[in-house]
Amino acid sequence: MPDSPAGHRPPTAPPTPPIPLAELLARKELGLRRIAGPDRAELLWVHTSEMADPYPYLLGGELLLSAGVLLTDADTYVARLVEAGAAALGFGVAPVHDTVPAELVEACDRHGLPLLEVPPETPFTAIARAVWRLMAEARHRELRRVTRAQQALAAAAARPDPVPAVLHQLAVQLEGRAVLLTARGEELHAAGESPPDERAALTQLSRVVSPGRRTASPASAASSAPPPSPASPTSATDTRDGTQLAAYALGGGQGLTLALATRRRDPGDHTVAGIAAVLLALLTAPHQGADAAARSAALVRMLLGASPQEVAPLLADDGAPWTVVHARRTDGRAPDPLTAGALGASLGSPLVDAGRETVRVLLAGPREATAQQGWALGASAPCPVTALPAADTEAARALGRAEATRAPLATHRAGTGGLAALIPADLADAHARTLLAPLTEPLAETLRCWLSLHGSWDRTAVALKIHRNTVRQRVARCAALLDADLDDMDVRTELWVALR
């Protein structure tokens, strides 16, 4: 920003969009006519003065109205108005002057100040009233735009992939580029387009507000401010070759920054960007509650050799059941840590593991998994902490079943009785091991999945992520090794009980 004239502070715009001069000239009832200076200007307010030098009483952005009562030196008068930041001059041709003085017209052209001729029948108060009315209309339009943007951002935050969705919606609303950067300047997510040089400028500006990376830059007046919070993100702005740049520190201890590049900056854009920054801060913040220290202690103890049974009381009430959930995105995209964290928050658990394709969530207590939009979920049956490895396998199988049947959620149900419960566990286990001894683990798992899906080749292929011909070959191999007719329901039933 260029230095302001000595002794004069730069204008502070009110929370209302400026009024284009063309809109005021379009009001036919006023009869205003531009006779000098540029045809473009933006009006922030209206001021009337007959002083020979109104400079000390101007804030900048005014449409100054005058009848030229004390006008003696037109060039000095106009130069002082431009120095004060006046947006335009409206000159009344009555009652002092019959026409606009020629030297005033020349001075306005020379200094680049729009000059309006005000006819005798138009009072200055009518012009002021018209400007205030235009400002009220502009304010209403801006409030509606900000409200629509807020609703769109809130809807994006409720999507299965909230962080990319919020960035995309922000880029659409501001017609620019929105980027989520790490403390090292790496792009986590981005939406919208901008030239490569602007991307470098965004990264540079983000360092101004990023916690721990602030430099002694004039762009950051907030370098001595307290750490930013989601409610009031620290921001900095800059302009490069006509492109408006802005950066917002999200806070929350993540060191993330929201960076924006737009071709213009409307008054409501800062509000819209602030709303997006708060949403992103909430979506990306670690979901830690009062038990965060206990979870950290449990992790440390396990790394030092403790067993799951020993650390279980730190994670939940002693003896409370656990549920393992496996999840994959239905659009086929790989989950990122932020999206996985958002899924865990929706399920009510901070215990999340984001793999390349599958997200695993550990639910403590009586909490049950619920379907989530954009995800396919498989949940294990509730189990004690000692049975978590088996529950992990159950969740993986349930996820395969959910994908094969195109269901949003499949839950493994542990046997609760029936004929199988009549057989002593040791005898049942010995019989199953003997019966299934010829099968390798892949063959046994394929047979189990195929039987659970009622002999469907296609659904089994989807659940196991293998080709349907591979399924046929494996099932045929099982039949050969077991010397069994898999079309016989009695045989299928016995194998199913054994596999269970």
C-alpha positions in Angstrom: 0.0 0.0 0.0 1.5 3.4 -0.9 2.3 5.8 1.9 -0.6 8.2 2.8 -0.1 12.0 2.7 1.5 13.4 5.7 -0.9 14.1 8.5 -3.8 12.3 6.7 -4.9 8.7 7.5 -6.1 6.4 4.7 -9.9 6.1 4.5 -11.6 3.3 6.4 -14.6 2.0 4.4 -17.8 1.5 6.3 -19.4 -2.0 6.2 -21.2 -1.1 3.0 -20.1 -1.6 -0.6 -19.0 1.6 -2.4 -21.4 3.1 -4.9 -20.2 3.3 -8.5 -20.5 6.8 -9.8 -22.3 5.5 -12.9 -25.2 4.4 -10.7 -25.7 7.9 -9.3 -25.5 9.4 -12.8 -28.1 6.9 -14.0 -30.7 8.5 -11.7 -32.5 10.7 -14.3 -34.5 12.6 -11.7 -31.3 14.3 -10.4 -30.2 15.6 -13.8 -26.4 15.2 -13.0 -23.9 15.4 -15.8 -20.2 14.5 -15.8 -18.3 17.2 -17.6 -14.7 16.4 -16.6 -12.4 13.8 -15.2 -12.6 10.0 -15.4 -15.9 8.3 -15.8 -15.2 5.7 -13.0 -15.2 6.4 -9.3 -16.6 4.8 -6.2 -18.5 6.8 -3.6 -18.4 6.0 0.1 -20.4 9.0 1.4 -21.6 12.5 0.5 -20.3 15.8 2.1 -21.3 19.4 1.5 -18.8 22.2 2.1 -18.3 25.8 1.0 -14.9 26.1 2.6 -12.0 27.4 0.5 -10.0 24.3 1.6 -12.1 21.4 2.9 -9.1 19.0 3.1 -9.0 18.8 6.9 -12.6 17.6 7.1 -12.5 14.9 4.4 -12.0 11.2 5.2 -11.7 10.0 1.6 -14.1 8.5 -0.9 -16.6 11.5 -0.7 -18.7 13.0 -3.3 -18.1 16.6 -2.3 -20.9 19.0 -3.1 -20.2 22.7 -3.4 -21.6 25.9 -5.1 -18.1 27.5 -5.2 -18.9 30.3 -2.8 -15.2 30.7 -1.8 -13.6 29.3 -5.0 -10.7 31.5 -6.0 -7.8 29.2 -7.1 -9.4 26.2 -8.9 -6.2 24.3 -9.5 -5.1 24.4 -5.8 -8.7 23.6 -4.7 -8.9 20.4 -6.9 -5.3 19.4 -6.0 -6.2 19.5 -2.3 -9.4 17.5 -2.9 -7.4 14.8 -4.7 -4.8 14.7 -2.0 -7.6 14.2 0.6 -8.9 11.3 -1.3 -12.2 12.8 -2.5 -13.9 10.5 -5.1 -15.7 13.2 -7.1 -16.8 16.9 -7.0 -20.4 17.9 -7.6 -20.7 21.6 -8.6 -24.0 23.5 -8.3 -24.4 26.2 -11.0 -26.6 28.2 -8.8 -26.8 30.6 -7.0 -23.2 31.8 -7.1 -22.2 30.7 -10.6 -24.3 30.5 -13.8 -22.0 27.9 -15.3 -19.2 25.7 -14.1 -16.0 27.7 -14.3 -13.8 26.7 -17.2 -10.7 26.7 -15.0 -12.4 24.2 -12.6 -13.2 21.9 -15.5 -9.6 22.1 -16.7 -8.2 21.4 -13.2 -10.4 18.4 -12.7 -9.3 16.9 -16.1 -5.7 17.7 -15.2 -5.8 16.0 -11.7 -8.1 13.2 -12.7 -11.1 14.1 -10.4 -14.6 13.4 -11.8 -16.6 16.7 -12.0 -20.4 16.6 -12.0 -22.6 19.5 -13.0 -25.6 19.9 -10.6 -28.6 21.7 -12.2 -30.3 24.5 -10.3 -33.4 22.5 -9.7 -31.6 19.7 -7.9 -30.9 20.4 -4.2 -27.8 18.9 -2.6 -30.0 17.0 -0.1 -31.7 15.1 -3.0 -28.2 13.9 -4.1 -27.3 12.9 -0.6 -30.6 11.0 -0.2 -30.1 9.2 -3.5 -26.6 8.1 -2.5 -27.8 6.8 0.9 -30.6 4.9 -0.9 -28.1 3.4 -3.3 -25.9 2.4 -0.4 -28.8 0.8 1.4 -29.6 -1.2 -1.7 -26.0 -2.2 -2.1 -25.8 -3.2 1.5 -28.9 -5.4 1.2 -27.5 -7.1 -1.9 -24.2 -7.7 -0.2 -25.9 -9.1 2.9 -27.9 -11.5 0.7 -24.8 -12.6 -1.1 -22.9 -13.2 2.1 -25.9 -15.1 3.5 -26.1 -17.3 0.4 -22.4 -18.0 0.6 -22.7 -18.9 4.3 -25.4 -21.4 3.5 -23.4 -22.9 0.7 -20.3 -23.2 2.9 -22.3 -24.8 5.7 -23.8 -27.3 3.3 -20.3 -28.1 2.0 -19.1 -28.7 5.5 -21.8 -31.4 6.0 -20.5 -33.4 3.0 -18.6 -36.6 3.3 -15.4 -34.8 2.2 -16.0 -31.5 4.0 -12.5 -29.9 3.7 -12.2 -30.1 -0.2 -16.0 -29.3 -0.5 -15.6 -26.1 1.6 -12.5 -25.0 -0.4 -14.4 -25.7 -3.7 -17.4 -23.7 -2.6 -15.2 -20.8 -1.3 -13.4 -20.7 -4.7 -16.8 -20.6 -6.5 -18.2 -17.9 -4.2 -15.2 -15.6 -4.5 -14.4 -16.6 -8.1 -10.8 -17.3 -7.4 -8.4 -19.9 -5.9 -8.6 -21.3 -2.4 -5.7 -23.3 -1.0 -5.2 -25.1 2.4 -1.5 -25.0 3.2 0.6 -26.7 5.9 3.1 -24.8 8.1 5.8 -25.8 5.5 3.8 -24.3 2.6 2.7 -27.6 1.2 -0.7 -27.8 -0.5 -3.1 -30.2 1.3 -6.1 -29.3 -0.8 -6.8 -26.6 -3.5 -9.7 -25.4 -5.5 -9.9 -22.9 -8.4 -7.3 -21.8 -10.8 -4.5 -19.2 -10.7 -1.2 -18.6 -12.4 1.9 -20.4 -10.9 3.4 -17.1 -9.8 0.3 -16.3 -7.8 0.6 -19.7 -6.1 4.1 -18.8 -5.0 2.8 -15.5 -3.7 0.1 -17.2 -1.7 2.6 -19.5 -0.1 4.8 -16.5 0.8 1.8 -14.6 2.3 0.7 -17.6 4.3 4.0 -17.5 6.2 3.1 -14.1 7.5 0.1 -15.5 9.5 1.3 -19.1 10.0 2.0 -19.7 13.7 5.8 -20.0 14.3 6.7 -18.8 10.8 5.9 -15.1 11.1 8.5 -12.7 9.8 9.0 -9.0 10.2 6.8 -8.1 7.3 4.7 -4.9 7.0 1.9 -7.0 5.7 1.3 -8.5 9.1 0.1 -6.2 11.8 -0.9 -9.3 13.8 2.5 -10.7 14.4 2.3 -9.8 18.0 -1.2 -10.9 18.4 -2.1 -13.9 20.6 -2.4 -17.3 18.8 -5.4 -17.4 16.5 -8.5 -19.2 17.4 -11.2 -20.6 15.2 -13.5 -17.8 16.3 -11.1 -15.0 15.1 -8.5 -16.3 12.5 -5.5 -14.0 12.0 -5.4 -12.6 8.5 -3.1 -10.7 6.1 -3.7 -9.3 2.6 -1.6 -8.2 -0.3 -2.0 -7.2 -4.0 0.2 -8.6 -6.8 -0.3 -7.4 -10.4 -4.0 -6.7 -9.8 -4.6 -10.0 -8.0 -6.0 -9.7 -4.5 -4.3 -12.1 -2.1 -5.3 -13.1 1.5 -4.2 -15.6 4.1 -6.0 -16.8 7.2 -4.3 -18.8 10.0 -6.7 -21.5 11.1 -5.2 -22.0 14.6 -6.0 -25.1 16.6 -2.4 -26.1 16.8 -2.3 -27.6 13.3 -0.3 -24.8 11.7 -2.7 -24.7 8.7 -3.4 -21.6 6.6 -6.2 -20.8 4.2 -4.8 -18.8 1.3 -7.0 -17.0 -1.4 -6.3 -15.4 -4.7 -9.1 -13.4 -6.4 -9.4 -10.8 -9.2 -11.3 -8.4 -7.0 -12.1 -7.9 -3.4 -15.6 -6.9 -2.6 -16.5 -5.7 0.9 -18.3 -9.0 1.8 -15.5 -11.2 0.6 -13.6 -10.9 3.9 -16.7 -12.0 5.8 -17.2 -15.0 3.5 -13.6 -16.0 3.8 -13.7 -15.6 7.6 -16.7 -18.0 7.7 -14.8 -20.5 5.6 -11.7 -20.1 7.8 -13.8 -20.9 11.0 -15.4 -23.9 9.4 -12.0 -25.2 8.2 -10.5 -24.6 11.6 -13.3 -26.7 13.2 -13.0 -29.4 10.6 -9.2 -29.8 10.8 -8.7 -29.3 14.5 -7.8 -32.4 16.5 -10.9 -33.9 18.1 -9.6 -34.1 21.6 -11.6 -34.0 24.7 -10.8 -34.4 28.4 -9.6 -37.9 27.8 -6.8 -36.8 25.4 -4.2 -37.2 28.0 -5.4 -40.7 28.8 -5.3 -41.7 25.1 -1.7 -40.4 24.9 -0.8 -42.3 28.0 -2.2 -45.5 26.5 -0.3 -45.1 23.3 3.0 -44.4 25.2 2.4 -47.5 27.4 1.8 -49.7 24.4 4.9 -48.4 22.6 6.8 -49.3 25.8 5.5 -52.9 25.7 2.2 -52.9 27.6 -0.5 -55.1 26.3 -4.0 -53.9 25.1 -5.5 -55.4 28.2 -3.4 -53.2 30.4 -4.1 -49.9 28.6 -7.9 -50.6 28.0 -9.0 -48.9 31.2 -7.3 -45.6 30.0 -9.4 -45.6 26.8 -12.8 -46.5 28.2 -14.6 -47.9 31.2 -13.0 -51.2 32.3 -14.9 -54.0 30.6 -16.8 -51.8 28.1 -17.3 -53.3 24.7 -15.4 -52.2 21.6 -16.4 -52.0 18.0 -14.1 -51.9 15.0 -15.3 -50.0 11.9 -13.8 -50.2 8.4 -14.8 -47.6 5.8 -14.1 -46.8 2.2 -15.2 -43.9 0.1 -18.0 -44.8 -2.4 -16.4 -42.5 -5.1 -13.3 -44.6 -5.1 -11.0 -41.8 -4.0 -8.3 -42.4 -1.3 -9.1 -40.9 2.0 -6.8 -38.2 3.4 -6.1 -37.7 7.1 -8.5 -34.7 7.3 -11.3 -36.6 5.7 -10.7 -39.6 7.9 -10.7 -37.4 11.0 -14.0 -35.9 9.9 -15.4 -39.5 9.5 -14.2 -40.4 13.0 -15.8 -37.3 14.4 -19.1 -38.2 12.7 -18.9 -41.6 14.3 -18.0 -40.1 17.7 -14.5 -41.4 18.0 -11.0 -39.8 17.8 -9.4 -43.2 17.4 -8.9 -43.2 13.6 -6.4 -44.9 11.3 -6.4 -43.6 7.7 -4.9 -46.2 5.4 -4.3 -45.9 1.6 -7.8 -47.2 0.8 -9.5 -48.0 4.1 -10.2 -46.0 7.2 -10.4 -47.9 10.5 -12.2 -46.4 13.4 -12.3 -47.8 16.9 -15.5 -47.1 18.9 -15.5 -47.4 22.6 -18.4 -48.3 24.8 -22.0 -49.0 23.7 -21.8 -46.6 20.7 -22.9 -48.2 17.5 -21.8 -47.4 13.9 -24.2 -45.4 11.8 -24.3 -45.0 8.0 -22.4 -42.0 6.7 -23.1 -40.3 3.3 -20.4 -41.0 0.8 -18.9 -44.0 2.7 -19.4 -47.8 2.7 -19.0 -49.1 6.3 -18.4 -52.5 7.8 -18.7 -52.9 11.6 -17.7 -55.7 13.9 -19.8 -57.1 16.7 -19.1 -55.5 20.1 -16.2 -57.3 21.7 -13.8 -57.1 24.7 -10.4 -55.5 24.2 -8.8 -58.9 24.0 -10.8 -59.7 20.9 -9.9 -56.6 18.9 -7.8 -58.5 16.3 -10.7 -60.8 15.5 -13.0 -57.8 15.4 -10.8 -56.1 12.9 -11.2 -59.2 10.6 -15.0 -59.1 11.2 -15.1 -55.4 10.2 -13.1 -56.0 7.0 -15.5 -58.8 6.0 -18.5 -56.7 6.8 -17.1 -53.9 4.7 -16.7 -56.3 1.8 -20.3 -57.4 2.2 -21.5 -53.8 2.3 -19.7 -53.0 -1.0 -20.9 -56.2 -2.6 -24.5 -55.5 -1.7 -24.2 -51.8 -2.2 -25.3 -51.2 1.3 -24.1 -48.1 3.3 -23.4 -50.2 6.4 -23.0 -53.9 7.1 -22.6 -55.2 10.6 -21.1 -58.5 11.7 -23.5 -60.3 14.0 -22.0 -62.7 16.5 -23.8 -66.0 16.9 -26.2 -65.9 19.8 -27.4 -69.5 19.8 -29.1 -71.8 17.4 -28.0 -75.4 16.6 -24.3 -74.4 16.6 -24.6 -73.4 20.2 -25.6 -77.0 21.1 -22.1 -78.3 20.2 -19.4 -77.9 22.8 -16.9 -75.2 21.7 -13.9 -77.5 21.9 -15.6 -80.2 19.8 -16.9 -77.7 17.3 -13.4 -76.2 16.9 -11.7 -79.6 16.5 -14.3 -80.6 13.8 -13.9 -77.4 11.9 -10.1 -77.6 11.9 -10.3 -81.2 10.6 -12.9 -80.4 8.0 -11.2 -77.3 6.6 -7.6 -78.6 7.0 -7.1 -79.0 3.2 -7.8 -75.3 2.5 -5.3 -72.5 2.6 -6.4 -69.1 4.2 -7.2 -67.4 0.8 -9.3 -70.4 -0.2 -11.1 -70.6 3.1 -11.9 -66.9 3.1 -13.1 -67.0 -0.5 -15.4 -70.0 0.4 -16.7 -68.2 3.5 -17.5 -65.0 1.5 -19.1 -66.9 -1.4 -21.3 -68.9 1.0 -22.3 -65.7 2.9 -23.4 -64.1 -0.3 -25.5 -67.1 -1.4 -23.1 -68.3 -4.1 -23.0 -65.0 -6.0 -19.9 -64.9 -8.1 -20.1 -61.1 -8.9 -20.8 -60.0 -5.3 -18.0 -62.2 -4.0 -15.6 -60.7 -6.5 -16.6 -57.2 -5.4 -16.3 -58.0 -1.7 -12.8 -59.6 -2.1 -11.7 -57.2 -4.9 -10.7 -60.0 -7.2 -11.9 -61.1 -10.6 -15.0 -63.2 -10.8 -13.1 -65.9 -12.7 -10.7 -66.1 -9.8 -13.7 -66.6 -7.5 -14.9 -69.5 -9.7 -11.4 -71.1 -9.8 -11.0 -70.8 -6.0 -14.4 -72.2 -5.2 -13.8 -75.1 -7.6 -10.5 -75.7 -6.0 -12.2 -75.8 -2.6 -14.8 -78.4 -3.9 -11.9 -80.5 -5.2 -9.8 -80.4 -2.0 -12.8 -81.0 0.2 -14.2 -83.6 -2.2 -17.6 -82.0 -1.6 -20.6 -81.1 -3.8 -21.1 -77.4 -3.1 -24.5 -77.5 -4.8 -25.7 -79.6 -1.9 -27.4 -77.5 0.8 -26.4 -79.9 3.5 -22.8 -79.6 2.5 -23.0 -75.8 2.3 -24.6 -75.7 5.8 -21.9 -77.9 7.4 -19.1 -75.8 5.8 -20.8 -72.6 6.8 -21.0 -73.7 10.4 -17.4 -74.8 10.3 -16.2 -71.5 8.8 -18.1 -69.6 11.4 
